[in-house]
Each structure stands twice: as C-alpha cells, then as structure tokens.
Amino acid sequence: MTKFIGLIGYPIKHSVSPYFQQAALDSYHLDIRYEAWETSPEKLEAVVTGLREPRNLGANVTVPYKEAVLPLLDEVDDLAGLIGAVNTIVKRDNRLLGFNTDAHGFLEGLRQEGHFDPEGKRVVVLGAGGAARAVCFALVREKVSSLIIINRTPVRAETLAETLRSYIGDSSPSLYSGLRPAGSEGLSTEVITLPGQNLSSGETFTHCHLIVNCTSVGMKHSPQESKSPFDIEVIPPGVLVYDLVYNPYPTRLLELAGKAGANILGGLAMLVYQGAASFELWTGKKAPVDIMLDKARKVLIGGKR
C-alpha cells in the first residue's frame, strides 16, 4: 500500500518541498508520496488527526501552524518543546510525535552556503514566530555575542526574549524562571528586543554581522509579495543578510541587500537541510542531500518540475 507524507500550511502554493522530498523518496524506490496539503485554520485539527490513518507516515508543518500543532500531538521531543515550535510530525505506533528540524537546517544553511560562523557575532532577527524561535535558540546555542529581536507585535518578541534569557541563565526577571534545560551552561548571549519602527533606523544594523529575516514578507503568493521588511538605506555593507523566504529568489530584500554591498543568502538551503533531517526521521534512511538540493534549485530557479 502506498504511504503518504504531507506538507501542512496556509498558503503553500509557493512550496518546493513536495518536489525535492519526492526526488529523495524516489531515489530509494520507496512507495511513498509526498503531497502539499494546504490547510485552512478551521481544518487544522482534522488534518493532523488524519495523520493517524494507516496510509500516513507523518508531515512537515509550515507557516502559520508550527506553534498551533503542539497541543494536537501525543509527544514533543526536547528541542521542539524548548523552541516551542514543531515543523516535523512522525507517526510511530499510532502516536504523533513532534520534532523541530528548523534549527538544524538554519545552521547547516548558514555554514554550508553562507560560510558563516555565528560564534561571537552580533545578530538581528526579524520575527518572533515558529521559525524565529528555532533560529534564535540555534544562535544562542552557538554562542552569538548579542541578539536583537524585532517583531511587529512587541509582546511576542519580549516573550521570546524572556524565554531565551532564562535558557542562558540571565539573572533578570523572567516569565520562565524554571527553564534551565541541559546544554545551556556557559552561554552568555545578550538578548534585546526593539519595536518594529526601529527597522527604519540605520543604527539598528550598524554594528551587526548577520541579519535574519524570519517573517513572510516578500514570500510568493503572500499579501506582501515583492515587499522588503526594510529599505536599502539601513543595510550596512559587508553584513550577511539571510532571508528565510526562499521563493521567489532573489527576494526583494536580497536584491536590496546586494545593491547595498551586503552578502546575501536565501532560504533554500535551510529548507532542504531541515527537510533532509525530516526525511531521516520518517524513513530511517540517510537523506540524499545532493539530490534534494539539485531538485530544489531546478524547480525554484529553472522552473523544472
């Protein structure tokens, strides 16, 4: 019987995940189909419950449901629980288990494609949703010296910042004072939040080494397609601008960053590396990363399905 894996999100017309995941599955001659399951909010619970059907192996979860799926699962692994977001669901013995492979994918993309070592660097992150949470925890664990979080809803940014401060053992008051998981010893990142209007100030980015866009601004088929979260005037030359939006490529933000003399990195590598980790969780087989990257690039840039 053919088995199925799905991508749960809304909207997902822009996604290339079904193409590179299917290429990976086909390389092993597995009777498994990876499909895009565009899911409106009122149908999320039913779609996740449907993963328990015998034909289904699990799913990827993307915007805007990485946090919303947590209460619908039977168990969440330690990292996903720490981050507070799930992007991979695996069915085992009819139990739905949640994992987060975004943190791994983000760092692999940063190192392999961006040739960037985050330790000791100053970073600005835009957004405070599921992807941003994974990115921020990954950066703190890699010992960046400072992390500025900017979000259009300030309370979400501050909640994430408080969680991070507790994780690294900050002595400042915290909403999560009991959160000190293993692996947080020796971390000392300074975590700061700024309101959204600071995106129009060049001072926000003057001394940073890395800017990461974790919002959906600029995403194809979104209301903000062809937009950039900030203008060219505030982008310092030499900084690395990492836009997690991968479709279209380049995004408007990356076009502006390139013109400003910044280094640029699109989100395709992160997408593939997180997808490779998900593939291994579903199948127990080593992910053919080269095949996945090649297919993703052909689909995104060359339009070859």
Backbone as CSV, one residue per row, in Angstrom:
resi,resn,N_x,N_y,N_z,CA_x,CA_y,CA_z,C_x,C_y,C_z
1,MET,0.835,-1.195,0.000,0.000,0.000,0.000,0.877,1.256,0.000
2,THR,0.543,2.169,-0.902,1.262,3.434,-0.968,1.079,4.220,0.325
3,LYS,2.177,4.748,0.853,2.142,5.578,2.054,2.245,7.046,1.658
4,PHE,1.840,7.929,2.586,1.809,9.357,2.289,2.445,10.184,3.399
5,ILE,3.103,11.257,2.981,3.615,12.298,3.874,3.096,13.613,3.319
6,GLY,2.699,14.529,4.188,2.125,15.774,3.707,2.854,17.002,4.219
7,LEU,2.609,18.104,3.544,3.068,19.419,3.996,1.830,20.194,4.416
8,ILE,1.773,20.578,5.700,0.620,21.270,6.259,0.959,22.747,6.438
9,GLY,0.210,23.619,5.801,0.442,25.048,5.926,-0.625,25.827,5.180
10,TYR,-0.508,27.168,5.233,-1.503,28.005,4.554,-0.965,29.420,4.419
11,PRO,-0.668,29.878,3.192,-0.763,29.154,1.915,0.521,28.377,1.641
12,ILE,0.470,27.419,0.711,1.670,26.649,0.378,1.851,26.456,-1.131
13,LYS,1.194,27.300,-1.916,1.347,27.193,-3.370,2.786,27.441,-3.808
14,HIS,3.518,28.204,-3.008,4.898,28.572,-3.355,5.895,27.467,-3.051
15,SER,5.489,26.426,-2.318,6.452,25.472,-1.750,7.093,24.572,-2.800
16,VAL,8.407,24.351,-2.637,9.106,23.381,-3.478,9.373,22.083,-2.724
17,SER,8.945,22.013,-1.460,9.194,20.807,-0.653,8.674,19.530,-1.313
18,PRO,7.454,19.520,-1.879,6.986,18.272,-2.496,7.900,17.758,-3.599
19,TYR,8.575,18.650,-4.301,9.422,18.233,-5.423,10.728,17.598,-4.944
20,PHE,11.411,18.264,-4.000,12.702,17.692,-3.591,12.514,16.511,-2.636
21,GLN,11.429,16.508,-1.857,11.181,15.351,-0.998,10.806,14.132,-1.840
22,GLN,10.010,14.339,-2.888,9.654,13.214,-3.755,10.881,12.681,-4.482
23,ALA,11.773,13.580,-4.888,13.014,13.129,-5.533,13.834,12.260,-4.586
24,ALA,13.871,12.629,-3.314,14.609,11.843,-2.332,13.966,10.477,-2.117
25,LEU,12.651,10.449,-2.008,11.934,9.184,-1.829,12.104,8.277,-3.045
26,ASP,12.030,8.873,-4.236,12.174,8.093,-5.464,13.586,7.538,-5.624
27,SER,14.575,8.224,-5.084,15.957,7.743,-5.201,16.151,6.423,-4.469
28,TYR,15.300,6.161,-3.488,15.334,4.887,-2.761,14.261,3.916,-3.257
29,HIS,13.518,4.316,-4.286,12.431,3.497,-4.853,11.397,3.132,-3.788
30,LEU,11.073,4.122,-2.942,10.092,3.901,-1.889,8.685,4.197,-2.410
31,ASP,7.724,3.373,-2.012,6.333,3.581,-2.425,5.676,4.580,-1.468
32,ILE,6.182,5.798,-1.517,5.720,6.867,-0.635,5.527,8.121,-1.483
33,ARG,4.405,8.800,-1.257,4.126,10.044,-1.958,4.147,11.200,-0.965
34,TYR,4.830,12.282,-1.362,4.869,13.499,-0.544,3.964,14.520,-1.219
35,GLU,2.968,15.006,-0.485,1.954,15.870,-1.077,1.827,17.191,-0.308
36,ALA,1.362,18.216,-0.994,1.058,19.503,-0.365,-0.392,19.481,0.103
37,TRP,-0.594,19.653,1.409,-1.934,19.663,1.993,-2.235,21.079,2.495
38,GLU,-2.659,21.944,1.602,-2.985,23.307,2.034,-4.185,23.243,2.979
39,THR,-4.008,23.821,4.165,-4.959,23.618,5.258,-5.410,24.946,5.846
40,SER,-6.679,25.254,5.726,-7.207,26.466,6.347,-7.287,26.257,7.862
41,PRO,-7.268,27.329,8.633,-7.202,27.198,10.097,-8.280,26.309,10.698
42,GLU,-9.499,26.387,10.194,-10.580,25.597,10.790,-10.442,24.106,10.508
43,LYS,-9.553,23.741,9.577,-9.369,22.327,9.243,-8.094,21.728,9.832
44,LEU,-7.307,22.539,10.542,-6.009,22.068,11.038,-6.138,20.835,11.924
45,GLU,-7.015,20.874,12.888,-7.149,19.746,13.816,-7.531,18.473,13.085
46,ALA,-8.451,18.562,12.139,-8.887,17.381,11.392,-7.756,16.813,10.540
47,VAL,-6.959,17.685,9.930,-5.852,17.211,9.093,-4.792,16.519,9.940
48,VAL,-4.460,17.091,11.093,-3.473,16.458,11.973,-4.003,15.129,12.500
49,THR,-5.259,15.080,12.888,-5.863,13.827,13.342,-5.818,12.777,12.240
50,GLY,-5.981,13.218,10.991,-5.947,12.296,9.852,-4.607,11.622,9.652
51,LEU,-3.558,12.154,10.249,-2.244,11.525,10.146,-2.224,10.144,10.802
52,ARG,-3.185,9.873,11.657,-3.246,8.565,12.322,-3.743,7.453,11.402
53,GLU,-4.271,7.828,10.245,-4.735,6.808,9.299,-3.555,5.944,8.862
54,PRO,-3.779,4.641,8.618,-2.683,3.712,8.305,-1.822,4.130,7.126
55,ARG,-2.384,4.832,6.180,-1.629,5.190,4.975,-0.630,6.314,5.208
56,ASN,-0.753,7.049,6.314,0.069,8.237,6.533,1.260,7.964,7.454
57,LEU,2.407,8.549,7.098,3.630,8.393,7.885,3.948,9.616,8.733
58,GLY,3.426,10.776,8.331,3.738,11.998,9.059,3.589,13.201,8.158
59,ALA,4.199,14.310,8.582,4.037,15.553,7.833,5.121,16.553,8.205
60,ASN,5.314,17.496,7.293,6.002,18.738,7.633,4.945,19.764,7.993
61,VAL,5.319,20.726,8.833,4.411,21.803,9.227,5.099,23.126,8.934
62,THR,4.395,24.003,8.243,4.972,25.305,7.918,4.019,26.420,8.350
63,VAL,4.340,27.645,7.962,3.569,28.823,8.348,2.088,28.620,8.019
64,PRO,1.177,28.921,8.961,1.377,29.560,10.260,1.157,28.621,11.440
65,TYR,1.465,27.335,11.290,0.992,26.337,12.254,2.058,25.681,13.135
66,LYS,3.299,26.178,13.087,4.372,25.492,13.808,4.176,25.488,15.322
67,GLU,3.494,26.495,15.823,3.172,26.535,17.250,1.792,25.936,17.518
68,ALA,0.867,26.145,16.609,-0.519,25.716,16.813,-0.678,24.202,16.872
69,VAL,0.238,23.438,16.249,0.075,21.980,16.229,0.495,21.314,17.539
70,LEU,1.229,22.008,18.391,1.759,21.359,19.596,0.695,20.640,20.427
71,PRO,-0.422,21.287,20.760,-1.422,20.588,21.592,-2.156,19.461,20.879
72,LEU,-1.952,19.324,19.576,-2.624,18.264,18.816,-1.801,16.989,18.749
73,LEU,-0.587,17.004,19.311,0.330,15.871,19.223,0.374,15.099,20.535
74,ASP,0.813,13.836,20.458,0.909,12.996,21.655,2.173,13.280,22.455
75,GLU,3.233,13.673,21.748,4.521,13.903,22.413,5.373,14.837,21.555
76,VAL,6.185,15.638,22.220,7.083,16.559,21.531,8.488,16.336,22.061
77,ASP,9.480,16.254,21.180,10.835,15.992,21.656,11.396,17.226,22.375
78,ASP,12.506,17.028,23.076,13.026,18.065,23.969,13.315,19.369,23.245
79,LEU,13.968,19.291,22.075,14.329,20.505,21.362,13.090,21.251,20.890
80,ALA,12.122,20.531,20.324,10.891,21.178,19.865,10.138,21.793,21.036
81,GLY,10.148,21.117,22.184,9.497,21.664,23.365,10.187,22.923,23.849
82,LEU,11.516,22.914,23.806,12.290,24.086,24.210,12.011,25.266,23.283
83,ILE,12.030,25.010,21.982,11.790,26.061,20.997,10.328,26.513,21.016
84,GLY,9.433,25.577,21.307,8.012,25.901,21.303,7.409,25.879,19.923
85,ALA,8.010,25.101,19.026,7.514,25.024,17.651,7.885,23.673,17.057
86,VAL,6.991,23.141,16.242,7.182,21.846,15.572,7.083,22.054,14.065
87,ASN,8.050,21.495,13.325,7.945,21.541,11.865,7.907,20.153,11.246
88,THR,8.024,19.116,12.078,8.008,17.734,11.576,7.184,16.862,12.506
89,ILE,6.230,16.146,11.936,5.416,15.190,12.698,5.709,13.791,12.172
90,VAL,5.999,12.876,13.077,6.281,11.495,12.723,5.288,10.601,13.458
91,LYS,4.662,9.662,12.736,3.746,8.710,13.375,4.502,7.434,13.728
92,ARG,4.473,7.084,14.991,5.097,5.841,15.463,4.116,5.140,16.399
93,ASP,3.777,3.887,16.059,2.820,3.117,16.860,1.531,3.907,17.090
94,ASN,1.082,4.567,16.023,-0.151,5.361,16.019,-0.098,6.560,16.959
95,ARG,1.103,6.931,17.401,1.295,8.131,18.199,1.942,9.204,17.330
96,LEU,1.503,10.426,17.483,2.045,11.531,16.702,3.107,12.248,17.519
97,LEU,4.338,12.205,17.019,5.485,12.793,17.705,5.939,14.042,16.967
98,GLY,6.231,15.104,17.700,6.640,16.364,17.104,8.124,16.627,17.264
99,PHE,8.754,17.108,16.196,10.184,17.416,16.191,10.385,18.793,15.568
100,ASN,11.551,19.382,15.830,11.930,20.625,15.168,13.267,20.428,14.482
101,THR,13.256,20.437,13.160,14.497,20.327,12.384,14.901,21.676,11.789
102,ASP,14.129,22.731,12.078,14.442,24.058,11.549,15.770,24.588,12.083
103,ALA,16.033,24.361,13.372,17.276,24.865,13.963,18.484,24.251,13.250
104,HIS,18.428,22.943,13.031,19.498,22.250,12.310,19.611,22.787,10.887
105,GLY,18.481,22.920,10.196,18.501,23.397,8.817,19.049,24.799,8.698
106,PHE,18.675,25.664,9.644,19.169,27.041,9.635,20.686,27.078,9.759
107,LEU,21.240,26.337,10.715,22.685,26.359,10.934,23.450,25.716,9.782
108,GLU,22.919,24.637,9.229,23.590,23.998,8.096,23.629,24.937,6.895
109,GLY,22.518,25.624,6.632,22.500,26.589,5.541,23.475,27.729,5.776
110,LEU,23.517,28.208,7.025,24.405,29.316,7.378,25.864,28.935,7.163
111,ARG,26.218,27.715,7.541,27.620,27.283,7.438,27.979,26.813,6.027
112,GLN,27.144,25.958,5.462,27.487,25.346,4.185,27.367,26.319,3.018
113,GLU,26.339,27.157,3.030,26.100,28.071,1.909,26.540,29.504,2.221
114,GLY,26.404,29.905,3.490,26.767,31.264,3.865,28.203,31.400,4.335
115,HIS,28.865,30.243,4.619,30.264,30.222,5.084,30.445,31.172,6.272
116,PHE,29.524,31.058,7.225,29.465,31.998,8.344,29.489,31.219,9.654
117,ASP,30.397,31.585,10.549,30.466,31.006,11.887,29.819,31.982,12.864
118,PRO,28.704,31.614,13.490,27.980,32.580,14.315,28.618,32.897,15.674
119,GLU,29.536,32.084,16.146,30.069,32.298,17.493,30.699,33.683,17.622
120,GLY,30.284,34.408,18.665,30.833,35.725,18.945,30.297,36.850,18.085
121,LYS,29.355,36.557,17.213,28.841,37.572,16.283,27.615,38.289,16.862
122,ARG,27.333,39.460,16.289,26.154,40.251,16.657,25.090,40.063,15.577
123,VAL,23.876,39.716,16.020,22.826,39.295,15.082,21.530,40.057,15.341
124,VAL,20.828,40.394,14.255,19.476,40.946,14.334,18.528,39.958,13.673
125,VAL,17.454,39.596,14.383,16.454,38.657,13.866,15.122,39.377,13.742
126,LEU,14.490,39.249,12.584,13.165,39.815,12.345,12.131,38.711,12.480
127,GLY,11.173,38.920,13.379,10.107,37.947,13.588,10.205,37.284,14.935
128,ALA,9.075,36.709,15.386,9.049,36.012,16.666,8.141,34.792,16.615
129,GLY,7.879,34.302,15.399,7.046,33.115,15.227,7.858,31.827,15.338
130,GLY,7.303,30.745,14.796,7.941,29.439,14.935,9.335,29.373,14.352
131,ALA,9.518,29.918,13.139,10.847,29.891,12.522,11.828,30.737,13.315
132,ALA,11.388,31.916,13.749,12.265,32.794,14.520,12.681,32.152,15.834
133,ARG,11.780,31.440,16.469,12.107,30.770,17.729,13.223,29.744,17.505
134,ALA,13.113,28.970,16.433,14.151,27.979,16.133,15.478,28.658,15.848
135,VAL,15.450,29.735,15.070,16.658,30.467,14.706,17.322,31.058,15.946
136,CYS,16.533,31.672,16.804,17.096,32.317,17.996,17.726,31.312,18.939
137,PHE,17.075,30.187,19.172,17.670,29.167,20.041,18.940,28.598,19.416
138,ALA,18.930,28.404,18.101,20.131,27.905,17.434,21.287,28.880,17.606
139,LEU,21.026,30.170,17.462,22.075,31.183,17.568,22.606,31.301,18.987
140,VAL,21.717,31.224,19.965,22.152,31.280,21.360,23.023,30.076,21.698
141,ARG,22.598,28.905,21.224,23.394,27.696,21.485,24.753,27.746,20.795
142,GLU,24.843,28.525,19.713,26.117,28.692,19.008,26.934,29.872,19.552
143,LYS,26.433,30.476,20.638,27.181,31.485,21.398,27.420,32.787,20.629
144,VAL,26.361,33.293,19.976,26.480,34.640,19.436,26.617,35.609,20.602
145,SER,27.278,36.745,20.373,27.516,37.675,21.488,26.274,38.492,21.816
146,SER,25.502,38.888,20.788,24.274,39.635,21.039,23.213,39.272,20.017
147,LEU,21.959,39.375,20.451,20.826,39.001,19.604,19.726,40.044,19.805
148,ILE,19.409,40.769,18.743,18.316,41.737,18.770,17.129,41.129,18.036
149,ILE,15.965,41.110,18.702,14.744,40.557,18.111,13.779,41.699,17.847
150,ILE,13.319,41.804,16.598,12.381,42.853,16.204,11.130,42.182,15.642
151,ASN,9.971,42.549,16.181,8.724,41.956,15.719,7.632,43.017,15.702
152,ARG,6.696,42.896,14.782,5.632,43.898,14.671,4.723,43.883,15.899
153,THR,4.649,42.727,16.596,3.921,42.642,17.862,4.956,42.557,18.978
154,PRO,5.258,43.663,19.654,6.360,43.687,20.623,6.242,42.642,21.731
155,VAL,5.035,42.348,22.179,4.891,41.408,23.295,5.379,40.014,22.905
156,ARG,5.226,39.631,21.639,5.721,38.325,21.196,7.241,38.297,21.199
157,ALA,7.848,39.390,20.779,9.309,39.473,20.798,9.832,39.391,22.222
158,GLU,9.188,40.091,23.141,9.650,40.093,24.528,9.433,38.731,25.193
159,THR,8.345,38.064,24.861,8.119,36.719,25.404,9.214,35.763,24.948
160,LEU,9.573,35.831,23.663,10.665,35.002,23.151,11.973,35.377,23.828
161,ALA,12.224,36.672,23.990,13.461,37.124,24.628,13.555,36.618,26.067
162,GLU,12.448,36.656,26.786,12.442,36.175,28.169,12.754,34.675,28.235
163,THR,12.197,33.935,27.312,12.477,32.502,27.253,13.963,32.246,27.003
164,LEU,14.543,33.002,26.089,15.968,32.860,25.778,16.836,33.259,26.966
165,ARG,16.471,34.354,27.637,17.250,34.795,28.793,17.247,33.750,29.904
166,SER,16.099,33.123,30.099,16.032,32.068,31.104,16.896,30.874,30.714
167,TYR,16.861,30.552,29.440,17.650,29.426,28.948,19.141,29.647,29.152
168,ILE,19.597,30.867,28.946,21.030,31.130,29.088,21.392,31.542,30.507
169,GLY,20.397,31.580,31.420,20.712,31.839,32.822,20.840,33.295,33.167
170,ASP,20.178,34.165,32.394,20.205,35.588,32.717,19.588,35.797,34.098
171,SER,20.147,36.700,34.858,19.655,36.951,36.206,18.475,37.918,36.227
172,SER,18.114,38.460,35.058,16.993,39.392,35.019,15.677,38.654,35.233
173,PRO,14.621,39.348,35.674,13.327,38.699,35.904,12.832,38.003,34.651
174,SER,12.167,36.878,34.831,11.762,36.076,33.682,10.388,35.477,33.862
175,LEU,9.665,35.376,32.762,8.387,34.673,32.784,8.582,33.167,32.876
176,TYR,9.799,32.713,32.601,10.079,31.281,32.525,11.264,30.955,33.431
177,SER,11.181,31.344,34.692,12.328,31.235,35.592,12.753,29.792,35.850
178,GLY,11.854,28.842,35.601,12.233,27.451,35.852,12.861,26.763,34.664
179,LEU,13.015,27.460,33.566,13.504,26.832,32.330,15.019,26.883,32.272
180,ARG,15.674,25.800,32.629,17.133,25.706,32.512,17.501,24.314,32.003
181,PRO,17.233,24.026,30.749,17.491,22.692,30.207,18.983,22.396,30.131
182,ALA,19.284,21.119,30.007,20.680,20.705,29.811,21.210,21.335,28.537
183,GLY,22.478,21.726,28.554,23.106,22.298,27.380,23.160,23.804,27.400
184,SER,22.567,24.428,28.436,22.553,25.886,28.487,23.711,26.455,29.292
185,GLU,24.528,25.592,29.881,25.638,26.078,30.681,26.670,26.797,29.806
186,GLY,27.227,27.888,30.340,28.299,28.589,29.641,27.835,29.520,28.546
187,LEU,26.532,29.752,28.409,26.015,30.655,27.389,25.862,32.060,27.973
188,SER,26.141,33.066,27.161,26.116,34.426,27.703,25.637,35.465,26.690
189,THR,24.805,35.069,25.764,24.312,35.999,24.750,23.460,37.110,25.378
190,GLU,23.699,38.338,24.965,22.850,39.457,25.358,21.643,39.487,24.429
191,VAL,20.446,39.405,24.992,19.217,39.360,24.199,18.437,40.646,24.411
192,ILE,18.111,41.320,23.304,17.454,42.621,23.328,16.252,42.581,22.391
193,THR,15.199,43.325,22.713,14.085,43.483,21.780,13.951,44.951,21.402
194,LEU,13.497,45.189,20.166,13.254,46.545,19.688,11.903,46.577,18.968
195,PRO,11.208,47.697,19.020,9.938,47.804,18.287,10.153,47.858,16.781
196,GLY,9.105,47.566,16.043,9.203,47.477,14.597,9.676,48.738,13.906
197,GLN,9.386,49.904,14.501,9.798,51.141,13.849,11.311,51.299,13.774
198,ASN,12.037,50.527,14.563,13.500,50.589,14.510,14.068,50.061,13.202
199,LEU,13.245,49.374,12.411,13.702,48.885,11.115,14.014,50.029,10.157
200,SER,13.516,51.209,10.439,13.784,52.348,9.565,15.012,53.147,9.995
201,SER,15.682,52.667,11.051,16.869,53.360,11.552,18.134,52.588,11.207
202,GLY,19.085,53.256,10.587,20.351,52.611,10.249,21.130,52.177,11.461
203,GLU,20.893,52.831,12.610,21.617,52.473,13.828,21.303,51.051,14.283
204,THR,20.131,50.566,13.934,19.733,49.210,14.339,20.705,48.160,13.819
205,PHE,21.228,48.367,12.608,22.057,47.356,11.958,23.539,47.719,11.872
206,THR,23.902,48.888,12.369,25.255,49.409,12.144,26.360,48.446,12.559
207,HIS,26.237,47.846,13.718,27.327,47.030,14.251,27.075,45.523,14.159
208,CYS,26.027,45.125,13.443,25.726,43.687,13.410,26.476,42.983,12.269
209,HIS,26.662,41.686,12.425,27.328,40.862,11.415,26.325,40.073,10.548
210,LEU,25.137,39.833,11.126,24.166,38.956,10.463,22.758,39.497,10.711
211,ILE,21.967,39.579,9.635,20.543,39.925,9.722,19.753,38.734,9.180
212,VAL,18.792,38.258,9.960,17.990,37.101,9.541,16.520,37.502,9.465
213,ASN,15.936,37.387,8.292,14.501,37.651,8.133,13.726,36.356,8.322
214,CYS,12.992,36.270,9.437,12.170,35.092,9.722,10.683,35.385,9.505
215,THR,10.370,36.528,8.910,8.979,36.847,8.593,8.640,36.343,7.193
216,SER,7.367,36.452,6.834,6.930,36.026,5.495,6.911,37.173,4.502
217,VAL,7.430,38.339,4.889,7.455,39.494,3.989,8.285,39.158,2.747
218,GLY,7.682,39.321,1.583,8.359,39.023,0.327,8.036,37.667,-0.260
219,MET,7.300,36.835,0.486,7.024,35.470,0.033,6.055,35.459,-1.149
220,LYS,6.343,34.617,-2.104,5.490,34.472,-3.275,4.093,34.027,-2.868
221,HIS,3.087,34.591,-3.522,1.672,34.297,-3.274,1.194,34.786,-1.913
222,SER,1.961,35.638,-1.246,1.520,36.222,0.011,1.069,37.655,-0.237
223,PRO,0.325,38.265,0.702,-0.101,39.662,0.522,1.066,40.636,0.418
224,GLN,2.251,40.227,0.905,3.415,41.115,0.891,4.473,40.680,-0.114
225,GLU,4.049,39.937,-1.125,4.961,39.548,-2.197,5.587,40.797,-2.824
226,SER,6.867,40.708,-3.131,7.630,41.805,-3.740,7.948,42.939,-2.765
227,LYS,7.660,42.732,-1.476,7.986,43.735,-0.471,9.277,43.351,0.254
228,SER,9.879,44.336,0.925,11.036,44.102,1.789,10.707,44.608,3.180
229,PRO,11.172,43.923,4.221,10.873,44.383,5.585,11.565,45.683,5.962
230,PHE,12.605,46.086,5.227,13.265,47.370,5.461,13.932,47.850,4.180
231,ASP,14.331,49.120,4.180,14.837,49.765,2.966,16.353,49.622,2.817
232,ILE,16.830,49.899,1.627,18.243,49.744,1.296,19.131,50.677,2.125
233,GLU,18.595,51.842,2.510,19.407,52.837,3.207,19.940,52.359,4.550
234,VAL,19.269,51.389,5.182,19.684,50.964,6.530,20.590,49.734,6.507
235,ILE,20.877,49.191,5.320,21.670,47.958,5.221,23.157,48.301,5.140
236,PRO,23.957,47.887,6.136,25.389,48.197,6.093,26.130,47.269,5.129
237,PRO,27.122,47.776,4.409,27.903,46.902,3.520,28.676,45.876,4.338
238,GLY,28.805,44.681,3.767,29.601,43.647,4.417,28.833,42.738,5.351
239,VAL,27.636,43.157,5.794,26.820,42.308,6.653,26.277,41.139,5.824
240,LEU,25.966,40.013,6.470,25.303,38.904,5.782,23.804,39.010,6.031
241,VAL,23.025,39.100,4.971,21.574,39.133,5.059,21.038,37.759,4.646
242,TYR,20.406,37.088,5.595,19.914,35.719,5.420,18.388,35.795,5.430
243,ASP,17.776,35.630,4.279,16.321,35.694,4.151,15.767,34.282,4.104
244,LEU,15.002,33.900,5.123,14.453,32.544,5.147,13.376,32.338,4.092
245,VAL,12.835,33.429,3.553,11.924,33.309,2.409,12.751,32.856,1.206
246,TYR,12.355,31.741,0.610,13.168,31.179,-0.481,12.499,31.292,-1.849
247,ASN,11.233,31.639,-1.868,10.515,31.744,-3.134,9.706,33.037,-3.132
248,PRO,10.064,33.993,-4.024,10.981,33.875,-5.167,12.439,34.040,-4.750
249,TYR,13.320,33.719,-5.687,14.734,34.003,-5.482,15.248,34.833,-6.654
250,PRO,15.910,35.954,-6.397,16.069,36.547,-5.064,14.813,37.287,-4.630
251,THR,14.613,37.374,-3.324,13.536,38.195,-2.791,13.905,39.663,-2.949
252,ARG,12.929,40.524,-2.744,13.200,41.961,-2.817,14.251,42.365,-1.782
253,LEU,14.181,41.779,-0.589,15.169,42.082,0.448,16.573,41.742,-0.020
254,LEU,16.753,40.589,-0.637,18.091,40.193,-1.088,18.564,41.065,-2.246
255,GLU,17.654,41.480,-3.100,18.035,42.410,-4.174,18.577,43.710,-3.596
256,LEU,17.876,44.245,-2.614,18.318,45.500,-1.986,19.630,45.306,-1.249
257,ALA,19.755,44.189,-0.547,20.980,43.926,0.210,22.182,43.816,-0.710
258,GLY,22.006,43.145,-1.844,23.100,43.031,-2.807,23.533,44.383,-3.333
259,LYS,22.546,45.251,-3.626,22.861,46.591,-4.116,23.573,47.435,-3.052
260,ALA,23.300,47.131,-1.779,23.916,47.871,-0.677,25.321,47.381,-0.349
261,GLY,25.776,46.335,-1.027,27.109,45.805,-0.765,27.162,44.765,0.321
262,ALA,25.991,44.226,0.706,25.940,43.170,1.709,26.124,41.811,1.048
263,ASN,26.495,40.821,1.845,26.482,39.441,1.387,25.062,38.901,1.561
264,ILE,24.623,38.013,0.676,23.237,37.543,0.740,23.158,36.021,0.745
265,LEU,22.119,35.526,1.413,21.870,34.093,1.493,20.365,33.873,1.512
266,GLY,19.858,33.100,0.556,18.439,32.769,0.506,18.104,31.588,1.397
267,GLY,16.820,31.328,1.550,16.371,30.307,2.483,16.293,28.902,1.921
268,LEU,16.687,28.711,0.656,16.530,27.388,0.055,17.381,26.328,0.754
269,ALA,18.617,26.688,1.106,19.487,25.712,1.765,18.910,25.282,3.102
270,MET,18.408,26.241,3.882,17.775,25.890,5.157,16.604,24.952,4.927
271,LEU,15.779,25.277,3.928,14.620,24.442,3.629,15.036,23.007,3.338
272,VAL,16.057,22.840,2.522,16.483,21.497,2.131,17.127,20.762,3.307
273,TYR,17.965,21.445,4.075,18.631,20.778,5.194,17.638,20.381,6.293
274,GLN,16.650,21.226,6.555,15.645,20.816,7.536,14.819,19.671,6.982
275,GLY,14.555,19.728,5.660,13.807,18.655,5.022,14.559,17.337,5.014
276,ALA,15.877,17.422,4.896,16.697,16.209,4.931,16.615,15.546,6.297
277,ALA,16.653,16.353,7.348,16.526,15.802,8.703,15.149,15.182,8.912
278,SER,14.113,15.816,8.358,12.763,15.253,8.438,12.680,13.922,7.696
279,PHE,13.260,13.884,6.506,13.288,12.658,5.694,13.849,11.488,6.504
280,GLU,14.932,11.737,7.222,15.560,10.670,8.000,14.682,10.222,9.165
281,LEU,13.923,11.139,9.739,13.002,10.767,10.811,11.864,9.892,10.290
282,TRP,11.361,10.193,9.100,10.259,9.408,8.540,10.700,8.039,8.038
283,THR,11.860,7.978,7.398,12.252,6.769,6.667,13.325,5.934,7.358
284,GLY,14.104,6.555,8.246,15.232,5.860,8.842,16.398,5.698,7.882
285,LYS,16.347,6.361,6.748,17.410,6.272,5.742,18.170,7.592,5.653
286,LYS,19.421,7.513,5.234,20.228,8.715,5.084,19.677,9.557,3.941
287,ALA,19.470,10.824,4.207,18.900,11.709,3.185,19.898,11.966,2.073
288,PRO,19.460,11.860,0.810,20.334,12.192,-0.334,20.345,13.698,-0.564
289,VAL,21.107,14.412,0.262,21.061,15.870,0.273,21.388,16.461,-1.091
290,ASP,22.367,15.892,-1.787,22.734,16.427,-3.098,21.562,16.369,-4.074
291,ILE,20.847,15.251,-4.069,19.679,15.099,-4.941,18.606,16.112,-4.565
292,MET,18.409,16.310,-3.273,17.377,17.221,-2.798,17.713,18.671,-3.167
293,LEU,18.958,19.064,-2.960,19.381,20.423,-3.306,19.273,20.677,-4.807
294,ASP,19.723,19.704,-5.584,19.689,19.861,-7.036,18.258,20.022,-7.532
295,LYS,17.351,19.187,-7.041,15.955,19.271,-7.467,15.329,20.585,-7.032
296,ALA,15.596,21.001,-5.793,15.019,22.248,-5.289,15.477,23.437,-6.117
297,ARG,16.761,23.467,-6.458,17.285,24.582,-7.257,16.678,24.590,-8.658
298,LYS,16.547,23.422,-9.260,15.970,23.354,-10.608,14.528,23.839,-10.609
299,VAL,13.762,23.442,-9.592,12.359,23.852,-9.520,12.243,25.345,-9.276
300,LEU,13.028,25.842,-8.334,12.912,27.239,-7.933,13.446,28.194,-8.996
301,ILE,14.610,27.878,-9.519,15.289,28.801,-10.433,14.973,28.480,-11.893
302,GLY,14.928,27.185,-12.202,14.705,26.800,-13.592,13.283,26.470,-13.946
303,GLY,12.427,26.322,-12.919,11.030,26.022,-13.176,10.790,24.589,-13.626
304,LYS,11.798,23.710,-13.409,11.665,22.318,-13.868,11.016,21.479,-12.775
305,ARG,9.860,20.929,-13.068,9.142,20.110,-12.114,9.556,18.642,-12.225
